[in-house]
Amino acid sequence: MEKYKDVEVALAEGYILDPSGQCVHAATEGLPAEWGGMGVHYLHPGMLVLAPSGDRVDGMGTHTDFMKPAILLYEPQADGTMELVGIENLVFEAAWKAAGHEEAPMMNGRMWDHMADNPETPADEAHGFMPHYDQHIWLFRENPMGEAMPFNPNVTCDHHQM
């Protein structure tokens, strides 16, 4: 993953900025601010098998290889650069089930997080995506809540510029 510390390398290898352009932070998602952030997501459309754009990001991806993650997580820095802080894989729930899986993907004995928006809350629990399972790994930024937790209190969006 070292090579992706340079966001230009990620872009050259087919990653794109999440269509929302957002820096995901718990507070902006209607969640406790002390949970911290995820950062800015760069997606690999081929690994996610993204569908044409709609109201929510959708796809047929069932990619689970963390040696080639489908998503790279960057924290915006004060000087305008992006610092790689973690990686993520995401599989769309409908595609995962269509592939014959009955349960969420699992890594190291931990089931991936299930993300689906609850229209009865102000938060967007699925962050603009269709229902999916995802797993974050904080390779380059220590996470006191655990290396596989979705939010990291040591990641901030303070320097994000849309």
JOHUCOR-V698215 format. One record per residue. RES is the residue in one letter. SS is DSSP state (@ for helix, = for strand, . for the rest). PHI is phi in whole degrees, 0 to 359 (NA if undefined). OMEGA is omega in whole degrees, 0 to 359 (none if undefined). Layout:
res=RES ss=SS phi=PHI omega=OMEGA
res=RES ss=SS phi=PHI omega=OMEGA
This chain:
res=M ss=. phi=NA omega=182
res=E ss=@ phi=309 omega=184
res=K ss=@ phi=298 omega=182
res=Y ss=@ phi=280 omega=173
res=K ss=@ phi=299 omega=174
res=D ss=. phi=265 omega=183
res=V ss=@ phi=301 omega=179
res=E ss=@ phi=295 omega=176
res=V ss=@ phi=294 omega=178
res=A ss=@ phi=300 omega=180
res=L ss=@ phi=298 omega=180
res=A ss=@ phi=294 omega=181
res=E ss=. phi=265 omega=172
res=G ss=. phi=102 omega=176
res=Y ss== phi=285 omega=178
res=I ss== phi=231 omega=175
res=L ss== phi=297 omega=175
res=D ss=. phi=314 omega=183
res=P ss=. phi=307 omega=179
res=S ss=. phi=287 omega=182
res=G ss=. phi=71 omega=185
res=Q ss=. phi=278 omega=166
res=C ss== phi=257 omega=186
res=V ss== phi=279 omega=177
res=H ss== phi=226 omega=183
res=A ss=@ phi=308 omega=184
res=A ss=@ phi=298 omega=180
res=T ss=@ phi=283 omega=178
res=E ss=@ phi=262 omega=180
res=G ss=. phi=80 omega=181
res=L ss=. phi=249 omega=181
res=P ss=. phi=301 omega=182
res=A ss=@ phi=303 omega=183
res=E ss=@ phi=293 omega=175
res=W ss=@ phi=292 omega=179
res=G ss=. phi=89 omega=186
res=G ss== phi=232 omega=171
res=M ss== phi=248 omega=182
res=G ss== phi=99 omega=180
res=V ss== phi=268 omega=183
res=H ss== phi=263 omega=171
res=Y ss== phi=247 omega=187
res=L ss== phi=257 omega=172
res=H ss== phi=256 omega=185
res=P ss=@ phi=304 omega=181
res=G ss=@ phi=293 omega=179
res=M ss=@ phi=285 omega=179
res=L ss=@ phi=275 omega=184
res=V ss=. phi=48 omega=185
res=L ss== phi=295 omega=177
res=A ss=. phi=273 omega=175
res=P ss=. phi=306 omega=185
res=S ss=. phi=299 omega=177
res=G ss=. phi=216 omega=179
res=D ss=. phi=294 omega=180
res=R ss=. phi=228 omega=177
res=V ss== phi=294 omega=182
res=D ss=. phi=223 omega=179
res=G ss== phi=184 omega=180
res=M ss=. phi=244 omega=185
res=G ss=. phi=292 omega=174
res=T ss=. phi=228 omega=183
res=H ss=. phi=288 omega=182
res=T ss=. phi=233 omega=184
res=D ss=. phi=279 omega=181
res=F ss=@ phi=282 omega=173
res=M ss=@ phi=284 omega=175
res=K ss=@ phi=223 omega=186
res=P ss=. phi=292 omega=179
res=A ss=. phi=281 omega=184
res=I ss== phi=222 omega=175
res=L ss== phi=249 omega=183
res=L ss== phi=250 omega=182
res=Y ss== phi=239 omega=174
res=E ss== phi=256 omega=176
res=P ss== phi=294 omega=180
res=Q ss=. phi=256 omega=182
res=A ss=. phi=301 omega=182
res=D ss=. phi=274 omega=178
res=G ss=. phi=92 omega=178
res=T ss=. phi=278 omega=178
res=M ss== phi=243 omega=179
res=E ss== phi=251 omega=178
res=L ss== phi=293 omega=181
res=V ss== phi=242 omega=182
res=G ss== phi=190 omega=179
res=I ss== phi=227 omega=181
res=E ss== phi=207 omega=166
res=N ss== phi=239 omega=184
res=L ss== phi=217 omega=173
res=V ss== phi=236 omega=179
res=F ss== phi=286 omega=185
res=E ss=@ phi=305 omega=183
res=A ss=@ phi=297 omega=180
res=A ss=@ phi=292 omega=180
res=W ss=@ phi=299 omega=180
res=K ss=@ phi=290 omega=178
res=A ss=@ phi=296 omega=178
res=A ss=. phi=279 omega=175
res=G ss=. phi=97 omega=180
res=H ss=. phi=270 omega=180
res=E ss=. phi=264 omega=181
res=E ss=. phi=242 omega=178
res=A ss=. phi=300 omega=173
res=P ss=. phi=301 omega=181
res=M ss== phi=227 omega=175
res=M ss== phi=222 omega=180
res=N ss=. phi=52 omega=178
res=G ss=. phi=78 omega=180
res=R ss== phi=245 omega=176
res=M ss== phi=290 omega=177
res=W ss=. phi=296 omega=179
res=D ss== phi=287 omega=175
res=H ss== phi=266 omega=183
res=M ss== phi=238 omega=176
res=A ss=. phi=213 omega=182
res=D ss=. phi=291 omega=174
res=N ss=. phi=257 omega=183
res=P ss=. phi=297 omega=180
res=E ss=. phi=275 omega=179
res=T ss=. phi=244 omega=177
res=P ss=. phi=286 omega=180
res=A ss=. phi=283 omega=172
res=D ss=. phi=254 omega=186
res=E ss=. phi=297 omega=180
res=A ss=. phi=258 omega=174
res=H ss=. phi=53 omega=177
res=G ss=. phi=85 omega=180
res=F ss== phi=252 omega=171
res=M ss=. phi=294 omega=180
res=P ss=. phi=309 omega=184
res=H ss== phi=204 omega=171
res=Y ss== phi=247 omega=176
res=D ss== phi=219 omega=179
res=Q ss== phi=218 omega=177
res=H ss== phi=263 omega=173
res=I ss== phi=226 omega=183
res=W ss=. phi=266 omega=183
res=L ss=. phi=282 omega=190
res=F ss=. phi=244 omega=178
res=R ss=. phi=212 omega=180
res=E ss=. phi=303 omega=177
res=N ss=. phi=240 omega=181
res=P ss=. phi=295 omega=179
res=M ss=. phi=274 omega=180
res=G ss=. phi=126 omega=186
res=E ss=. phi=292 omega=182
res=A ss=. phi=249 omega=179
res=M ss=. phi=281 omega=185
res=P ss=. phi=293 omega=180
res=F ss=. phi=255 omega=182
res=N ss== phi=227 omega=180
res=P ss=. phi=297 omega=179
res=N ss=. phi=268 omega=177
res=V ss=. phi=244 omega=182
res=T ss=. phi=234 omega=175
res=C ss=. phi=248 omega=184
res=D ss=. phi=305 omega=185
res=H ss=. phi=255 omega=181
res=H ss=. phi=288 omega=176
res=Q ss=. phi=236 omega=180
res=M ss=. phi=287 omega=none
